[in-house]
């Protein structure tokens, strides 16, 4: 189910390669180890090829044992974005083949390899369908760069796998088991420990399910001195029915991926050692299944979060912020981080504002926001800075508790902003950012590096931020 395609680096193009991809530009024809049936300039002119990123001209060639094919591919301006586009389209073109040998273009080999491998991802329960290309060979590439791209792609694939797994298999305890497989120290609170330690939000959301909630803590420490301590907090709702505020059937069909933020945190921490991250990182995954039953929390209930703040629950389908609030308050009170970043499929409202290709970042610190936006641009997990509008905060007032869990009154419709304002109340005064990935956490198309289902959005931007700084 994860990326099963193997990646290798070779110095030269193997003799007799069945499928060979060679880059070209608008003013530079490729150098080939054999002759084509038609001179390359004439061939490119015939196809009106301009060297744009993702442009592919396919040519049959004779080879030992039969007929092979050469894919002449354009790389555009050679930027990382253009290379990612070209690499993903090459992998898709090779679907069903045993292997693809790629003469690697100049530029960011890590981005190229990462995209080629991500485009090979598939998640299928059963045996039908065409398999991705089984092996990728990168000729003339920087092996270290290719290995970095491979490790990032594997982390994204893990996040996708965790989110794509059906809820009939996946519950909070299962998610804790997957976290324990990442090679880092893990601590898990069960339902009794959560109740005893005052994690009222996680307990309340999980009350309606036969699968009890968990809080999962993962810890990564670099080999050398840590440059800083960062806490990552992920929403881990393994299935979201909406609770007693029940979702419509169509909205419920994709809710096995409502723990995508938690999956990102697990995948990121699992990859840090291989990438040599110099930052100490603690991950918190607040995991629960939000179900309706006789024991489920009700609209109008008041819960007490970690640290003592009370919240009136007006909508049980606004549950993600309730579990995140506990984790954020715990991080602030007990872990003493230099910065906190939470990641969550939090609000449908954000996809209305930003669509399904750009994630949202809210932050109380300018430097942290700038770092994350820059990391998003570099990694292709693009983020857009959204405002924390203090004038909207009164919409979260409650007449009987410290806060309400959803907005009321004139700001209705600013749901993503008020959700971020709610989380800010629990993050303390230290630098904090919130990534709302509800719009970008799922894909409805097989296109580029994306496959239908979970996208793993957030893994690349956080790894870029944590390893490059």
C-alpha positions, -999 to +999 in steps of 0.1 A: +000+000+000+028+025+006+052+035-022+065+001-034+085+016-063+122+012-057+146+040-064+182+035-075+210+058-088+231+047-117+261+064-133+252+056-168+221+047-188+218+009-187+222-008-220+189-020-234+166+001-211+130-007-219+118+028-211+142+057-210+134+093-202+158+121-214+154+158-207+155+185-234+149+223-235+137+246-262+172+254-273+191+222-263+185+188-278+193+157-256+224+136-260+213+100-265+234+068-263+219+056-295+203+070-327+166+076-331+147+069-363+144+106-369+169+133-359+160+148-325+156+184-338+133+173-366+113+152-342+108+180-317+099+204-345+073+179-358+057+177-324+060+215-319+077+207-286+088+238-267+105+222-237+077+231-213+076+213-179+057+180-183+058+180-221+066+145-234+075+132-268+075+094-270+096+076-296+099+038-303+134+025-307+149-009-315+167-026-286+180-060-278+151-084-274+124-061-289+112-025-290+119+001-264+107+036-259+123+069-253+105+097-236+119+131-244+106+154-216+107+191-211+117+207-178+105+243-184+126+268-165+143+241-144+128+254-111+119+228-084+082+233-093+089+226-130+110+195-121+083+182-098+057+185-126+080+168-151+089+140-128+053+132-118+041+131-154+070+108-163+060+083-136+024+084-146+034+078-182+053+047-171+024+032-152+023-006-154+059-008-166+086-029-148+110+001-147+117+036-159+152+049-163+155+087-161+184+108-172+182+133-144+180+170-153+201+197-138+187+213-108+170+200-076+174+163-078+157+158-044+125+175-056+126+156-089+130+122-071+104+130-045+078+139-071+086+109-092+081+086-063+049+103-050+033+099-084+039+062-080+018+060-048-013+039-047-037+026-020-058-003-030-075-030-010-077-058-036-058-068-066-075-049-095-061-019-113-028-011-130+002-011-108+026+019-107+060+015-123+079-009-100+114+006-103+129+040-110+165+045-120+180+079-118+210+082-141+237+108-134+220+121-103+234+132-069+227+101-048+224+120-016+198+143-031+178+114-045+179+097-011+165+128+006+137+130-020+130+093-014+128+097+024+104+127+021+082+107-003+082+078+020+070+100+049+043+115+028+032+080+017+030+069+054+008+099+062-014+089+032-016+053+043-026+061+078-053+085+066-066+062+038-069+031+061-106+024+066-121+032+100-132-004+103-094-011+109-083+022+123-091+035+158-072+056+184-054+025+198-044+014+163-030+048+156-010+046+188+004+013+176+015+029+143+032+057+162+052+031+182+066+018+150+085+050+141+117+043+161+113+071+186+101+070+223+063+070+225+040+076+255+003+069+253-025+080+276-055+056+277-090+067+286-085+063+323-052+082+323-068+109+302-096+113+327-073+113+357-050+139+341-077+163+331-078+160+294-116+168+293-118+176+256-103+144+244-124+124+268-156+142+259-152+137+221-144+100+226-173+092+249-197+082+222-175+054+207-168+019+217-132+026+207-118+048+235-096+079+229-058+082+232-032+110+236+000+099+218+033+116+225+063+110+202+098+124+210+127+130+186+161+142+199+189+149+175+223+133+179+240+166+185+229+197+205+194+207+196+190+242+181+155+245+195+125+226+208+093+224+186+060+208+195+038+195+167+002+188+175-021+168+152-058+162+151-064+125+153-101+119+148-101+084+133-137+088+122-159+118+124-196+111+122-203+145+137-215+129+169-250+138+179-247+168+155-247+142+128-231+149+094-250+142+061-241+109+045-221+125+017-200+145+041-194+114+062-179+093+034-144+109+036-142+112+074-118+083+078-092+110+068-101+133+096-070+122+114-048+135+086-031+160+109-022+133+133-009+112+105+013+141+094+028+145+129+036+107+131+051+106+096+072+138+102+087+126+135+095+092+120+115+108+092+136+133+112+164+110+121+171+099+086+171+135+074+194+147+102+171+173+117+189+194+143+157+203+161+143+185+191+107+177+183+078+165+204+047+153+187+012+151+202-016+133+185-050+138+201-069+107+189-106+099+193-135+086+173-165+110+172-197+088+172-233+092+183-246+069+211-262+070+245-229+080+261-219+107+235-215+143+245-245+165+239-250+200+225-251+223+256-226+202+276-198+220+294-164+203+295-133+213+314-100+212+294-065+205+305-055+235+326-090+242+338-106+263+310-143+255+304-161+252+270-197+250+262-203+225+234-228+240+210-220+217+181-205+182+186-193+183+150-168+210+160-148+183+178-114+187+164-108+219+182-118+203+215-091+176+213-065+200+200-072+224+229-062+198+254-030+190+236-021+227+231-027+235+268-006+205+278+022+215+255+022+251+269+021+240+305+044+210+306+067+209+275+082+244+274+087+245+236+102+274+216+074+271+192+042+251+187+026+242+154-007+223+151-020+207+119-056+197+114-084+190+089-103+216+110-129+235+090-148+231+057-148+269+056-111+271+046-117+252+013-142+279+004-116+306+009-084+289-004-096+259-025-079+226-026-043+234-035-032+259-008-033+253+030-040+280+056-016+291+082-026+313+112+000+325+136+006+348+165+042+353+156+054+370+124+087+352+122+071+318+126+045+326+099+072+338+075+093+307+081+063+283+074+052+302+043+087+301+029+090+264+037+057+258+020+069+275-011+101+255-012+085+222-005+054+226-028+031+223+003+020+259-003+006+279+026-013+312+027-012+334+057-047+340+071-056+367+097-065+363+133-092+390+136-096+399+172-129+416+165-143+381+158-133+367+192-165+378+210-185+354+188-169+326+209-183+339+242-205+317+263-230+327+289-222+297+311-186+288+303-153+305+294-158+298+257-182+283+232-168+258+207-184+275+177-191+310+167-224+328+172-238+360+159-226+384+131-194+366+122-211+334+111-193+323+079-158+331+092-156+296+106-119+290+099-109+322+115-130+317+147-117+281+149-081+294+149-091+321+175-105+293+197-072+273+195-052+305+202-068+306+237-051+273+246-017+279+230-003+303+255+019+333+247+047+314+230+051+314+192+022+293+178+009+285+143-022+266+131-023+248+098-059+242+086-055+215+060-092+206+055-092+218+019-058+202+009-058+171+030-078+151+005-077+148-033-106+139-056-083+134-086-053+114-097-030+142-110+006+152-106+019+139-073-016+134-060-037+102-058-074+101-050-077+101-012-054+114+014-026+138+002-002+138+031-002+176+029+018+191+057+046+165+058+068+182+032+064+217+046+071+206+081+101+185+071+115+215+051+110+238+080+125+215+106+155+202+086+166+233+066+166+259+093 
